[in-house]
Amino acid sequence: MKTLIVTGASSGIGRAVALRFLQGGWTVGLVARREEALRDLAEGYPAAHVLPCDVTDPAAVDAAFTAFAAAHGRLDGLFNNAGIFTPAAPINEVQVQDWLDAVNVNLTGMFLCARAAFGQMRHQTPKGGRIINNGSVSAHTPREGSVTYTTTKHGVTGLTKTLALDGRAFNIACGQIDIGNAESPLLRSIADRAVADGKAPPPMMEVSLVADAVWQMMALPLHANTLFQTIMATQMPFVGRG
């Protein structure tokens, strides 16, 4: 049975991806801070492994990945997904703590989880595996007032490229999925703010479509890789002048 760890698995995109793989017959490690939400997700799925963990804590990340690999023999995949969106504002109004929080979760957290997965995949027998980082269309084009989120997501792209290069020697593939307007609690809160300000809510797509896209990327044989994929609501203003 194939094995996968999903970070940020307690809600939104992470939860949808975890369910897609559990229903597809994979053993899935569920990583997030909210243990109760993870246990709720795992109910009825014997192949779910609850791993409460703060991805910004290096010791906790290492312990979670080590426990999962010890229990299941190897790690075939990581969906590196945990992230936050801090309050929107022009840079001079951004609280420094919001910047630090975004960097800690969106970038350092992804680094720590990729580091733990890479180390396991490099040394297991047979060696190899796949890491998929959740980027964002913000890794290419920002929303207004999103300096913390956008900057960290540009950093994720650098992480993806480096892992894809360094992983070649160890049969480790790395790709990135850039998601635009999947209906999740994060985007729903943005939509609610837009409506409250008298604006139209952003076009959205079902989060299940993202889970299907991650499944397709993860299911490739290791000699093939989707380096970057963008999946987005068709009507969202991502390309073109507006």
HELIX and SHEET records of a PDB file:
HELIX    1   1 GLY A   12  GLN A   23  1                                  12    
HELIX    2   2 GLU A   35  ALA A   42  1                                   8    
HELIX    3   3 PRO A   58  HIS A   72  1                                  15    
HELIX    4   4 ILE A   91  GLU A   93  5                                   3    
HELIX    5   5 VAL A   96  ALA A  102  1                                   7    
HELIX    6   6 VAL A  103  GLY A  109  3                                   7    
HELIX    7   7 MET A  110  HIS A  123  1                                  14    
HELIX    8   8 VAL A  137  ALA A  139  5                                   3    
HELIX    9   9 VAL A  147  ASP A  166  1                                  20    
HELIX   10  10 GLY A  167  PHE A  170  5                                   4    
HELIX   11  11 PRO A  185  ALA A  196  1                                  12    
HELIX   12  12 VAL A  207  MET A  218  1                                  12    
SHEET    1   A 7 ALA A  48  PRO A  52  0                                        
SHEET    2   A 7 THR A  27  ALA A  32  1                                        
SHEET    3   A 7 THR A   3  THR A   7  1                                        
SHEET    4   A 7 GLY A  77  ASN A  80  1                                        
SHEET    5   A 7 GLY A 129  ASN A 134  1                                        
SHEET    6   A 7 ILE A 172  GLY A 180  1                                        
SHEET    7   A 7 PHE A 228  MET A 232  1                                        
END                                                                             
